Amino acid sequence: MFTLSSSRLNREQNKIITFQTKRRMGDYTKIAEQTSYTVGHVHNVLRGRRSPNTIITASAARLVANR
């Protein structure tokens, strides 16, 4: 396992914050289907209970980008 640099961590946290402000019903499920992670794991990552995962946060950012 690797650790993220502080600037990279800030970018991932910004993606999570943006997702949280724009999310809609069913978004966790869509991200889980796109990334092949479980809905529970996606939810925990995006709620801050688990460390940021770049694949999940990138998918979340793409999903809410045009909202």
C-alpha positions as CSV (number, residue, x, y, z in Angstrom):
1,M,0.0,0.0,0.0
2,F,1.2,3.5,-0.7
3,T,0.4,6.9,0.8
4,L,-0.7,9.9,-1.2
5,S,1.3,13.1,-1.1
6,S,-0.3,16.1,0.5
7,S,-1.2,17.8,-2.8
8,R,-2.6,14.6,-4.2
9,L,-4.6,14.0,-1.1
10,N,-6.0,17.5,-1.3
11,R,-7.1,16.9,-4.9
12,E,-8.8,13.6,-3.9
13,Q,-10.5,15.3,-0.9
14,N,-11.8,18.1,-3.2
15,K,-13.3,15.5,-5.5
16,I,-15.1,13.9,-2.6
17,I,-16.4,17.2,-1.3
18,T,-17.7,18.1,-4.8
19,F,-19.4,14.7,-5.0
20,Q,-21.0,15.1,-1.6
21,T,-22.5,18.5,-2.6
22,K,-23.9,17.3,-5.9
23,R,-24.8,13.6,-5.4
24,R,-28.2,12.1,-6.2
25,M,-30.0,8.9,-5.4
26,G,-28.4,6.0,-7.1
27,D,-24.9,7.6,-7.5
28,Y,-23.2,5.2,-5.2
29,T,-24.6,2.2,-7.2
30,K,-23.5,3.8,-10.5
31,I,-20.0,4.3,-9.2
32,A,-19.8,0.8,-7.8
33,E,-20.9,-0.6,-11.2
34,Q,-18.3,1.5,-13.0
35,T,-15.4,0.6,-10.7
36,S,-16.3,-3.0,-9.8
37,Y,-16.2,-2.2,-6.1
38,T,-19.1,-3.0,-3.7
39,V,-21.6,-0.3,-3.0
40,G,-20.7,-0.4,0.7
41,H,-17.0,0.2,0.0
42,V,-17.8,3.1,-2.4
43,H,-20.0,4.6,0.2
44,N,-17.4,4.3,3.0
45,V,-14.7,5.9,0.8
46,L,-16.9,8.8,-0.3
47,R,-18.1,9.4,3.2
48,G,-14.5,9.5,4.5
49,R,-14.6,6.3,6.6
50,R,-11.9,4.8,4.4
51,S,-8.8,6.3,2.8
52,P,-9.4,8.0,-0.6
53,N,-9.2,5.6,-3.6
54,T,-8.2,7.4,-6.8
55,I,-10.3,5.2,-9.0
56,I,-13.5,5.7,-6.9
57,T,-12.9,9.5,-6.5
58,A,-12.2,10.0,-10.2
59,S,-15.4,8.1,-11.1
60,A,-17.4,10.2,-8.6
61,A,-16.0,13.4,-10.0
62,R,-16.8,12.4,-13.6
63,L,-20.4,11.5,-12.6
64,V,-21.2,14.9,-11.0
65,A,-19.0,17.0,-13.3
66,N,-21.8,18.6,-15.3
67,R,-24.4,19.0,-12.6
